Amino acid sequence: MSALQELEHLVASVADQVGPAVVRIGRGPGRGSGVVVGDGLILTNAHNLRGPETTVTFSDGRQVTAEIRGVDVDSDVAVLAADTGGIPAPAWAPEAPARPGPFVLALARAGEGLRVTWGSVSAVAAAFRGPRGRRITGSIEHTAPLARGSSGGPIVDAEGRLLGINTNRLAEGFYLAVPTDAALREKVDGLARGESPNRRRLGVGLAPGHVARRLRRSVGLPERDGLLVRAVVEGSPAARAGLRTGDLLVAAGGQPLTNADELYDALDGAGESLLLTVVRGVEELSVTVSFAEAGATAEEGSA
């Protein structure tokens, strides 16, 4: 058997083995894909979802309404509850790839049928920003091409074992997947129980430091390191504390802010309140943000 015939056999075998577990998320062409990970459970990307439920389409054309069991927007993963019809879930790989090189296949059900592509792991421990701006680390970068609607679908190894969940497309033919390592498996178990993370949020949209410096310079204000508030969500902790569009956040909990990750760290370590140092024009203010009251959900790309 030639190398090409061996590859054809491998792709067909994995498609037969894993394909029935790959589903389409949403109606029509769909918003994305997902994969059955247990009896009545489907794993997909959080950014594929709108509202408390969605439509799931299986390989035989059957459509069901799935409820969101648990979601972690900052990690861009969600678990849905639906009648999976006894479809077997693919086995999880014993560990995520430790180095570039391994052969991988990406599966999606973005349209009417199954799409299977192949490539290799091009980098490990990659990082990118999730839907709300938090840094997602430890991702798998690979070269198996993904078309629109493929996010949330699985990447698998040559034995059809689950290696990751596709979530982000890079330029020049590179793609990122959240690895199905021990940490994700534990998270999926928690989401399946309805244990969605509830992290502290200010309720602001932010512009990075270099944008803040450029804008302040353009209006004749002294340059300062910090994060520029470009939007404030109505009813959020930031709105209740009096933060405004155009404010510059220069410190949180007494620690200087030069990037969004430092603000997220401060929020994760905050109790019922967080002290912010804010520059408004040329005036420096101390603002205490309280998290005691429930506020509005922050928009995507916000803190």
Residue frames as qw, qx, qy, qz and C-alpha x, y, z in Angstrom:
[[0.000, 0.888, 0.459, 0.000, 0.00, 0.00, 0.00],
 [0.407, 0.486, -0.030, 0.773, 1.39, 3.41, -0.97],
 [0.202, -0.171, -0.452, 0.851, 1.79, 6.26, 1.50],
 [0.317, -0.065, -0.162, -0.932, -1.11, 8.11, -0.16],
 [0.627, -0.254, -0.643, -0.359, -3.37, 5.07, 0.15],
 [0.476, -0.245, -0.683, 0.496, -2.40, 4.70, 3.81],
 [0.019, 0.082, 0.226, -0.971, -3.33, 8.36, 4.41],
 [0.490, -0.148, -0.408, -0.756, -6.67, 7.89, 2.62],
 [0.625, -0.268, -0.732, -0.015, -7.38, 4.83, 4.75],
 [0.324, -0.184, -0.562, 0.738, -6.46, 6.67, 7.95],
 [0.203, -0.006, 0.024, -0.979, -8.68, 9.69, 7.20],
 [0.599, -0.188, -0.532, -0.568, -11.62, 7.47, 6.24],
 [0.573, -0.223, -0.750, 0.242, -11.15, 5.34, 9.37],
 [0.158, -0.168, -0.452, 0.862, -11.08, 8.36, 11.70],
 [0.359, -0.072, -0.206, -0.908, -14.10, 9.88, 9.92],
 [0.646, -0.240, -0.652, -0.316, -16.07, 6.66, 10.46],
 [0.532, -0.219, -0.680, 0.454, -14.92, 6.35, 14.06],
 [0.184, -0.302, -0.370, 0.860, -15.27, 9.93, 15.30],
 [0.078, -0.194, -0.419, -0.884, -17.59, 11.52, 12.73],
 [0.384, -0.566, -0.676, -0.275, -20.91, 10.47, 14.32],
 [0.465, -0.575, -0.449, 0.502, -19.89, 12.28, 17.53],
 [0.211, -0.121, 0.100, 0.965, -19.31, 15.60, 15.72],
 [0.127, 0.724, 0.670, -0.104, -22.36, 17.89, 15.66],
 [0.180, 0.472, 0.209, 0.837, -23.40, 21.22, 14.20],
 [0.177, -0.483, -0.538, 0.668, -24.24, 24.01, 16.64],
 [0.200, 0.459, 0.029, -0.865, -27.03, 26.40, 15.58],
 [0.666, 0.532, 0.484, -0.198, -29.53, 26.40, 12.72],
 [0.552, 0.817, -0.110, -0.127, -28.88, 26.64, 9.00],
 [0.655, 0.542, -0.443, 0.284, -25.17, 26.60, 8.22],
 [0.786, -0.460, -0.323, 0.259, -24.60, 26.79, 11.97],
 [0.153, -0.957, 0.217, -0.115, -22.47, 28.94, 14.22],
 [0.043, -0.638, 0.763, -0.095, -19.94, 26.23, 14.93],
 [0.743, 0.054, -0.657, -0.117, -19.37, 22.59, 15.73],
 [0.537, -0.550, 0.479, -0.423, -19.22, 20.44, 18.83],
 [0.489, 0.230, -0.841, -0.021, -18.37, 16.93, 19.93],
 [0.823, -0.440, -0.198, -0.298, -20.17, 14.40, 22.10],
 [0.183, 0.538, -0.705, 0.425, -18.10, 13.80, 25.25],
 [0.125, -0.004, 0.888, -0.443, -20.51, 11.65, 27.22],
 [0.032, -0.487, -0.856, -0.168, -24.05, 10.33, 27.34],
 [0.069, -0.872, -0.484, -0.017, -26.20, 13.42, 26.84],
 [0.332, -0.803, 0.069, 0.490, -23.23, 15.81, 26.90],
 [0.647, 0.620, 0.177, 0.408, -21.68, 17.91, 24.11],
 [0.466, -0.571, 0.042, 0.674, -18.55, 20.07, 24.32],
 [0.457, 0.714, 0.300, 0.436, -18.23, 23.21, 22.19],
 [0.331, 0.162, -0.143, 0.919, -16.89, 26.78, 22.27],
 [0.031, -0.594, -0.541, 0.594, -18.65, 29.33, 24.46],
 [0.089, 0.412, -0.187, -0.887, -18.56, 31.84, 21.60],
 [0.113, -0.132, -0.835, -0.522, -20.82, 29.55, 19.52],
 [0.154, -0.521, -0.824, 0.164, -23.76, 30.07, 21.89],
 [0.160, -0.274, -0.047, -0.947, -26.51, 32.68, 22.13],
 [0.674, -0.335, -0.041, -0.657, -29.03, 32.42, 24.94],
 [0.567, -0.388, 0.645, -0.336, -29.74, 29.48, 27.30],
 [0.778, 0.122, 0.616, 0.000, -30.26, 26.87, 24.55],
 [0.192, 0.559, -0.538, -0.601, -29.30, 26.08, 20.98],
 [0.913, 0.282, 0.025, -0.292, -30.07, 23.66, 18.15],
 [0.337, -0.488, 0.779, 0.204, -27.78, 20.66, 17.66],
 [0.817, 0.412, -0.171, -0.364, -27.71, 18.67, 14.40],
 [0.682, -0.347, 0.637, 0.090, -26.32, 15.12, 14.29],
 [0.127, -0.327, 0.767, 0.537, -24.78, 13.13, 11.44],
 [0.186, 0.344, 0.902, 0.181, -28.11, 11.52, 10.52],
 [0.068, -0.428, -0.369, -0.822, -29.80, 14.92, 10.22],
 [0.445, -0.651, -0.611, 0.070, -31.60, 14.65, 13.55],
 [0.087, 0.515, -0.167, 0.836, -32.05, 18.03, 15.24],
 [0.523, -0.582, -0.592, 0.192, -32.60, 18.52, 18.96],
 [0.121, -0.880, 0.077, -0.453, -32.71, 21.46, 21.32],
 [0.703, -0.044, -0.487, 0.516, -29.75, 21.48, 23.69],
 [0.371, -0.916, -0.107, -0.111, -29.61, 23.35, 26.98],
 [0.332, 0.644, -0.496, 0.479, -26.45, 25.00, 28.23],
 [0.801, -0.426, -0.397, 0.137, -25.38, 22.96, 31.24],
 [0.525, -0.714, 0.024, 0.463, -22.30, 25.05, 32.05],
 [0.558, 0.745, 0.062, 0.361, -20.17, 27.70, 30.36],
 [0.548, -0.584, 0.064, 0.595, -16.75, 29.25, 30.93],
 [0.452, 0.884, 0.113, 0.030, -16.59, 32.24, 28.60],
 [0.146, -0.883, 0.424, 0.134, -13.07, 33.20, 29.67],
 [0.461, -0.318, 0.795, 0.235, -11.77, 29.76, 28.63],
 [0.482, 0.358, -0.404, -0.690, -14.14, 29.65, 25.61],
 [0.224, -0.015, -0.968, -0.112, -15.64, 26.25, 26.45],
 [0.592, -0.098, 0.219, -0.769, -19.19, 25.15, 27.22],
 [0.053, 0.040, 0.998, 0.003, -21.02, 21.89, 27.91],
 [0.549, -0.035, -0.211, -0.808, -24.50, 21.29, 26.48],
 [0.399, 0.045, 0.866, -0.297, -27.11, 18.81, 27.64],
 [0.605, 0.310, -0.282, -0.677, -29.03, 17.04, 24.86],
 [0.905, 0.048, 0.392, -0.159, -30.34, 13.66, 23.76],
 [0.032, 0.644, -0.668, -0.371, -27.24, 12.27, 22.04],
 [0.866, 0.254, -0.168, -0.397, -29.02, 9.08, 21.01],
 [0.924, -0.250, 0.276, 0.090, -26.40, 6.75, 22.43],
 [0.619, 0.718, -0.240, 0.207, -23.64, 8.05, 20.14],
 [0.831, -0.334, -0.128, 0.426, -20.30, 6.90, 21.61],
 [0.067, -0.976, 0.179, 0.102, -17.91, 9.65, 22.66],
 [0.697, 0.528, -0.400, 0.275, -14.36, 9.50, 21.30],
 [0.790, -0.400, -0.240, 0.398, -11.72, 8.45, 23.80],
 [0.096, -0.980, 0.173, 0.028, -9.56, 11.17, 25.31],
 [0.667, 0.498, -0.434, 0.344, -5.87, 11.07, 24.45],
 [0.743, -0.412, -0.384, 0.362, -3.77, 10.20, 27.51],
 [0.369, -0.613, -0.049, 0.696, -1.95, 13.55, 27.27],
 [0.381, 0.899, 0.049, -0.209, -1.69, 16.67, 25.13],
 [0.784, 0.465, -0.090, 0.400, 1.15, 16.87, 22.58],
 [0.597, -0.678, -0.005, 0.429, 4.38, 17.81, 24.33],
 [0.295, -0.457, 0.420, 0.726, 6.21, 19.08, 21.22],
 [0.530, 0.559, -0.187, -0.610, 5.59, 20.06, 17.59],
 [0.069, 0.353, -0.878, -0.316, 5.31, 17.33, 14.99],
 [0.348, 0.178, 0.904, -0.174, 2.45, 14.91, 15.77],
 [0.128, -0.211, -0.687, -0.684, -0.08, 14.27, 13.00],
 [0.236, 0.323, 0.612, -0.682, -3.59, 15.58, 13.79],
 [0.003, -0.407, -0.729, -0.550, -7.00, 15.58, 12.12],
 [0.196, 0.160, 0.314, -0.915, -9.65, 18.28, 12.57],
 [0.006, -0.413, -0.875, -0.250, -13.34, 17.42, 12.26],
 [0.195, 0.225, 0.218, -0.930, -16.31, 19.77, 11.89],
 [0.185, 0.514, 0.819, 0.174, -19.93, 19.71, 10.86],
 [0.023, -0.346, -0.059, 0.936, -20.28, 23.30, 9.68],
 [0.439, 0.161, -0.376, -0.800, -22.61, 22.55, 6.77],
 [0.865, -0.018, -0.129, -0.485, -24.67, 19.55, 5.75],
 [0.946, 0.070, -0.302, 0.092, -21.90, 16.99, 6.01],
 [0.737, -0.586, 0.112, 0.318, -18.75, 16.12, 7.91],
 [0.435, 0.833, -0.298, 0.168, -15.50, 17.93, 7.09],
 [0.852, -0.419, 0.142, 0.279, -12.18, 16.24, 7.91],
 [0.423, 0.833, -0.304, 0.186, -8.79, 17.89, 7.35],
 [0.891, -0.299, -0.083, 0.331, -5.31, 16.96, 8.48],
 [0.231, 0.859, -0.294, 0.350, -2.08, 18.63, 9.45],
 [0.707, -0.026, -0.523, 0.476, 0.46, 18.57, 12.25],
 [0.452, -0.830, -0.212, 0.249, 1.08, 20.20, 15.60],
 [0.503, 0.670, -0.064, 0.543, 3.13, 23.30, 14.79],
 [0.086, 0.462, -0.474, 0.744, 3.57, 24.63, 18.34],
 [0.551, -0.501, -0.661, 0.095, 2.61, 23.81, 21.91],
 [0.373, -0.539, -0.383, 0.651, 1.95, 26.06, 24.89],
 [0.140, 0.380, 0.321, 0.856, 0.58, 28.76, 22.57],
 [0.043, -0.485, -0.560, 0.670, -1.55, 31.59, 23.97],
 [0.001, 0.406, 0.472, 0.783, -4.41, 33.77, 22.72],
 [0.230, -0.011, 0.356, -0.906, -7.16, 36.02, 24.03],
 [0.101, 0.394, 0.912, -0.059, -10.55, 34.52, 24.82],
 [0.044, 0.688, 0.577, 0.438, -13.90, 36.16, 23.97],
 [0.307, -0.927, -0.211, -0.046, -13.65, 38.53, 26.94],
 [0.210, 0.881, -0.328, 0.268, -9.97, 39.28, 26.65],
 [0.680, -0.587, 0.437, -0.045, -8.52, 36.87, 29.18],
 [0.245, 0.608, -0.734, -0.176, -5.35, 35.11, 28.16],
 [0.971, -0.037, 0.137, -0.192, -5.80, 31.39, 27.37],
 [0.014, -0.700, 0.709, 0.088, -2.47, 29.60, 27.68],
 [0.470, -0.207, 0.858, -0.031, -1.23, 26.11, 26.88],
 [0.741, 0.486, 0.156, -0.435, -3.08, 25.91, 23.55],
 [0.676, 0.001, 0.631, 0.381, -2.19, 23.60, 20.66],
 [0.321, 0.680, -0.243, -0.612, -1.23, 25.31, 17.41],
 [0.629, 0.068, 0.747, 0.204, -1.78, 23.14, 14.33],
 [0.071, 0.350, -0.485, -0.799, -2.03, 23.27, 10.55],
 [0.189, 0.368, 0.898, 0.149, -5.20, 21.25, 9.82],
 [0.067, -0.188, -0.252, -0.947, -7.30, 23.76, 7.79],
 [0.072, 0.480, 0.750, -0.450, -10.54, 25.01, 9.33],
 [0.001, -0.449, -0.497, -0.743, -13.45, 26.53, 7.42],
 [0.317, -0.278, 0.184, -0.888, -16.04, 28.89, 8.88],
 [0.814, -0.249, -0.088, -0.518, -18.21, 27.05, 11.39],
 [0.771, 0.148, -0.594, 0.176, -15.45, 24.65, 12.48],
 [0.015, -0.448, 0.581, -0.679, -14.80, 26.17, 15.91],
 [0.688, -0.250, 0.392, -0.557, -15.84, 23.88, 18.73],
 [0.942, 0.208, -0.224, -0.141, -15.06, 20.80, 16.67],
 [0.793, -0.514, 0.291, 0.151, -12.40, 18.33, 17.79],
 [0.428, 0.656, -0.620, -0.051, -8.84, 17.67, 16.75],
 [0.938, -0.247, 0.216, -0.113, -7.82, 14.05, 17.20],
 [0.244, -0.581, 0.727, 0.271, -4.71, 11.95, 16.83],
 [0.369, 0.292, -0.755, -0.456, -4.18, 9.17, 14.29],
 [0.123, -0.144, -0.972, 0.138, -6.09, 6.76, 16.57],
 [0.289, -0.578, -0.532, -0.547, -9.11, 9.05, 16.75],
 [0.487, -0.517, -0.538, 0.453, -8.47, 10.11, 20.34],
 [0.017, -0.950, -0.246, -0.190, -9.50, 13.59, 21.43],
 [0.621, 0.038, -0.158, 0.767, -6.56, 16.04, 21.62],
 [0.099, -0.246, -0.168, 0.950, -8.26, 19.43, 21.65],
 [0.258, 0.754, 0.593, -0.118, -11.22, 21.66, 20.77],
 [0.391, 0.317, 0.274, 0.819, -10.67, 24.14, 17.93],
 [0.151, -0.785, -0.465, 0.381, -11.34, 27.68, 19.01],
 [0.003, -0.875, 0.088, 0.475, -9.29, 30.26, 17.12],
 [0.783, 0.483, 0.218, 0.326, -7.92, 30.82, 13.62],
 [0.374, -0.653, 0.209, 0.624, -4.55, 32.49, 13.13],
 [0.453, 0.775, -0.226, -0.378, -3.20, 34.08, 9.96],
 [0.284, 0.605, -0.718, -0.192, -1.25, 32.14, 7.34],
 [0.774, 0.070, -0.581, -0.243, -2.90, 28.75, 7.87],
 [0.284, 0.103, -0.814, 0.496, -2.34, 28.17, 11.58],
 [0.588, -0.510, -0.346, -0.524, -5.09, 27.32, 14.07],
 [0.048, -0.354, 0.705, -0.612, -5.42, 27.03, 17.83],
 [0.698, -0.331, -0.569, -0.282, -7.16, 24.42, 19.94],
 [0.484, -0.599, 0.424, -0.477, -7.78, 24.20, 23.67],
 [0.348, 0.269, -0.898, 0.026, -6.05, 20.97, 24.73],
 [0.810, -0.371, -0.225, -0.394, -8.16, 18.23, 26.28],
 [0.366, 0.331, -0.736, 0.464, -5.70, 17.77, 29.10],
 [0.363, -0.338, -0.797, 0.345, -6.43, 16.88, 32.73],
 [0.007, 0.253, 0.298, -0.920, -7.34, 20.49, 33.55],
 [0.417, 0.035, -0.354, -0.836, -9.94, 20.67, 30.78],
 [0.484, -0.210, -0.835, -0.156, -11.37, 17.28, 31.68],
 [0.229, -0.342, -0.670, 0.618, -11.85, 18.47, 35.25],
 [0.173, 0.219, 0.032, -0.960, -13.43, 21.68, 33.96],
 [0.450, -0.066, -0.639, -0.621, -15.78, 19.74, 31.66],
 [0.386, -0.308, -0.851, 0.181, -16.88, 17.58, 34.60],
 [0.078, -0.360, -0.456, 0.810, -17.68, 20.72, 36.59],
 [0.292, 0.157, -0.254, -0.908, -19.53, 22.38, 33.71],
 [0.425, -0.165, -0.816, -0.355, -21.55, 19.19, 33.19],
 [0.307, -0.430, -0.750, 0.397, -22.67, 19.54, 36.82],
 [0.035, -0.882, -0.381, -0.275, -23.73, 23.13, 36.15],
 [0.551, -0.665, -0.067, 0.500, -20.72, 24.66, 37.93],
 [0.476, 0.732, 0.121, 0.472, -20.03, 27.68, 35.72],
 [0.507, -0.127, -0.261, 0.812, -17.20, 29.94, 36.96],
 [0.072, -0.928, -0.344, -0.124, -18.30, 33.30, 38.38],
 [0.604, -0.013, -0.104, 0.790, -15.31, 35.60, 38.14],
 [0.102, -0.736, -0.240, 0.625, -15.21, 39.21, 39.26],
 [0.421, 0.467, 0.441, 0.640, -15.90, 41.67, 36.44],
 [0.098, -0.305, -0.147, 0.936, -15.76, 45.45, 36.35],
 [0.383, 0.711, 0.585, -0.076, -18.09, 45.80, 33.39],
 [0.087, 0.837, -0.193, -0.504, -15.87, 47.95, 31.17],
 [0.833, 0.485, 0.117, 0.239, -14.51, 47.71, 27.66],
 [0.489, -0.715, 0.237, 0.439, -10.80, 48.45, 27.54],
 [0.627, 0.748, -0.180, 0.120, -8.26, 49.78, 25.06],
 [0.862, -0.123, -0.151, 0.467, -4.60, 48.71, 25.52],
 [0.445, -0.676, -0.044, 0.585, -1.88, 50.99, 26.87],
 [0.374, -0.062, 0.411, 0.829, -0.43, 52.08, 23.54],
 [0.009, 0.643, 0.586, 0.494, -3.87, 53.27, 22.40],
 [0.371, -0.841, -0.341, 0.197, -4.33, 55.19, 25.65],
 [0.471, -0.471, 0.135, 0.734, -0.96, 56.92, 25.29],
 [0.263, 0.221, 0.532, 0.774, -1.66, 57.87, 21.66],
 [0.122, -0.754, -0.561, -0.318, -5.11, 59.29, 22.44],
 [0.422, -0.797, -0.213, 0.377, -3.90, 61.28, 25.44],
 [0.444, -0.265, 0.293, 0.804, -1.04, 62.67, 23.38],
 [0.187, 0.435, 0.596, 0.649, -3.42, 63.65, 20.57],
 [0.219, -0.847, -0.401, -0.273, -5.48, 65.85, 22.93],
 [0.160, 0.717, -0.304, 0.607, -2.48, 67.36, 24.68],
 [0.745, -0.611, 0.107, -0.246, -2.64, 65.33, 27.91],
 [0.137, -0.647, 0.748, -0.047, 0.46, 63.89, 29.60],
 [0.719, 0.150, -0.650, -0.194, 1.19, 60.30, 28.60],
 [0.507, -0.418, 0.623, -0.425, 0.56, 57.68, 31.30],
 [0.237, 0.078, -0.959, -0.132, 0.75, 53.91, 31.37],
 [0.425, 0.135, 0.620, -0.646, -2.64, 52.35, 31.97],
 [0.164, 0.319, 0.893, 0.274, -5.80, 50.91, 30.44],
 [0.210, 0.027, -0.104, -0.972, -8.26, 53.22, 28.73],
 [0.352, 0.387, 0.774, -0.357, -11.96, 52.73, 29.48],
 [0.063, 0.018, -0.563, -0.824, -13.71, 52.77, 26.10],
 [0.538, -0.358, -0.478, -0.595, -17.15, 51.66, 27.36],
 [0.169, -0.138, 0.745, -0.631, -18.98, 51.16, 30.67],
 [0.295, -0.304, -0.860, -0.286, -21.75, 48.57, 30.94],
 [0.422, -0.462, -0.007, -0.780, -24.95, 49.98, 32.41],
 [0.829, -0.434, -0.028, -0.351, -25.65, 48.64, 35.90],
 [0.832, 0.167, -0.423, 0.317, -22.18, 47.08, 36.24],
 [0.645, -0.571, -0.214, 0.460, -19.86, 47.49, 39.26],
 [0.432, 0.034, 0.148, 0.889, -17.86, 50.03, 37.25],
 [0.100, -0.587, -0.395, -0.699, -20.98, 52.06, 36.47],
 [0.560, -0.739, -0.373, -0.035, -22.08, 52.05, 40.13],
 [0.643, -0.422, -0.083, 0.633, -18.60, 53.23, 41.15],
 [0.116, 0.919, 0.067, -0.370, -18.80, 56.16, 38.73],
 [0.480, -0.238, 0.567, 0.626, -16.22, 55.09, 36.14],
 [0.465, 0.749, 0.106, -0.460, -16.58, 56.88, 32.81],
 [0.798, 0.465, 0.216, 0.317, -15.60, 56.37, 29.21],
 [0.333, 0.823, -0.183, 0.422, -12.18, 57.99, 28.76],
 [0.589, -0.737, 0.313, -0.111, -10.95, 57.19, 32.27],
 [0.565, 0.513, -0.630, 0.147, -7.45, 55.75, 32.47],
 [0.875, -0.477, 0.003, -0.077, -6.98, 52.88, 34.94],
 [0.334, 0.736, -0.531, 0.255, -3.40, 53.17, 36.23],
 [0.063, 0.293, -0.868, 0.397, -3.45, 50.92, 39.30],
 [0.761, -0.314, -0.357, -0.441, -5.60, 48.21, 40.90],
 [0.863, -0.463, -0.181, 0.084, -5.23, 47.19, 44.52],
 [0.382, -0.847, 0.277, 0.244, -2.17, 49.42, 44.74],
 [0.647, -0.140, 0.580, 0.475, -0.37, 47.66, 41.86],
 [0.177, 0.529, -0.315, -0.768, 0.41, 49.54, 38.61],
 [0.741, 0.413, 0.519, -0.106, -1.49, 48.48, 35.50],
 [0.009, -0.540, 0.537, 0.648, 0.34, 48.19, 32.20],
 [0.301, 0.060, -0.803, -0.510, -1.71, 45.43, 30.56],
 [0.705, -0.258, -0.211, -0.626, -5.07, 43.70, 30.85],
 [0.747, -0.063, -0.650, 0.129, -3.61, 40.56, 32.46],
 [0.233, 0.097, -0.565, 0.786, -2.58, 42.59, 35.51],
 [0.467, -0.165, 0.086, -0.864, -6.14, 43.86, 35.87],
 [0.814, -0.113, -0.464, -0.331, -7.56, 40.33, 35.56],
 [0.567, 0.030, -0.687, 0.453, -5.12, 39.14, 38.25],
 [0.068, -0.128, 0.410, -0.900, -6.29, 41.97, 40.52],
 [0.663, -0.142, -0.154, -0.719, -9.94, 41.07, 39.91],
 [0.782, -0.049, -0.620, -0.044, -9.28, 37.39, 40.64],
 [0.473, -0.023, -0.630, 0.616, -7.67, 38.35, 43.94],
 [0.217, -0.347, 0.087, -0.908, -10.30, 40.90, 44.94],
 [0.037, 0.256, 0.861, -0.439, -12.73, 40.42, 47.79],
 [0.173, 0.730, 0.645, -0.145, -15.98, 42.34, 47.95],
 [0.187, 0.967, 0.047, -0.166, -14.30, 45.49, 46.61],
 [0.757, 0.117, 0.161, 0.622, -11.28, 46.68, 44.64],
 [0.128, -0.853, -0.015, 0.506, -9.49, 50.02, 44.90],
 [0.663, 0.490, 0.310, 0.474, -8.63, 51.55, 41.53],
 [0.222, -0.589, 0.078, 0.773, -6.42, 54.52, 40.79],
 [0.473, 0.665, 0.537, 0.215, -7.98, 56.43, 37.90],
 [0.215, -0.295, 0.154, 0.918, -6.68, 59.34, 35.86],
 [0.291, 0.754, 0.588, 0.028, -9.50, 61.53, 34.50],
 [0.255, 0.944, -0.019, 0.209, -7.98, 64.20, 32.30],
 [0.364, 0.561, -0.525, 0.526, -5.14, 65.44, 34.50],
 [0.530, -0.513, 0.358, -0.572, -6.81, 64.58, 37.81],
 [0.396, 0.137, -0.903, 0.097, -5.87, 61.39, 39.70],
 [0.661, -0.349, 0.074, -0.660, -8.71, 59.77, 41.64],
 [0.038, -0.130, 0.968, -0.212, -9.15, 56.81, 43.98],
 [0.681, -0.046, -0.221, -0.696, -12.28, 54.81, 43.14],
 [0.306, -0.145, 0.903, -0.263, -13.56, 51.85, 45.15],
 [0.579, 0.045, -0.557, -0.593, -15.50, 49.33, 43.08],
 [0.522, -0.155, 0.689, -0.478, -17.91, 47.13, 45.02],
 [0.344, 0.086, -0.847, -0.397, -18.89, 43.66, 43.85],
 [0.222, 0.094, 0.804, -0.544, -21.51, 43.11, 46.56],
 [0.591, 0.460, 0.307, -0.587, -24.45, 43.86, 44.27],
 [0.630, 0.245, 0.665, 0.317, -25.21, 41.93, 41.09],
 [0.139, 0.632, -0.181, -0.740, -24.49, 44.00, 37.99],
 [0.762, 0.555, -0.043, -0.331, -24.95, 43.64, 34.28],
 [0.881, -0.007, 0.344, 0.324, -22.97, 41.09, 32.35],
 [0.131, -0.691, 0.351, 0.618, -19.94, 42.69, 30.74],
 [0.722, 0.624, -0.090, -0.285, -19.68, 42.77, 27.00],
 [0.933, 0.098, 0.115, 0.327, -17.28, 40.58, 25.07],
 [0.561, 0.489, -0.093, 0.662, -13.75, 41.92, 25.00],
 [0.239, -0.778, 0.111, -0.571, -14.24, 43.59, 28.37],
 [0.323, 0.187, -0.773, 0.514, -13.00, 43.23, 31.94]]
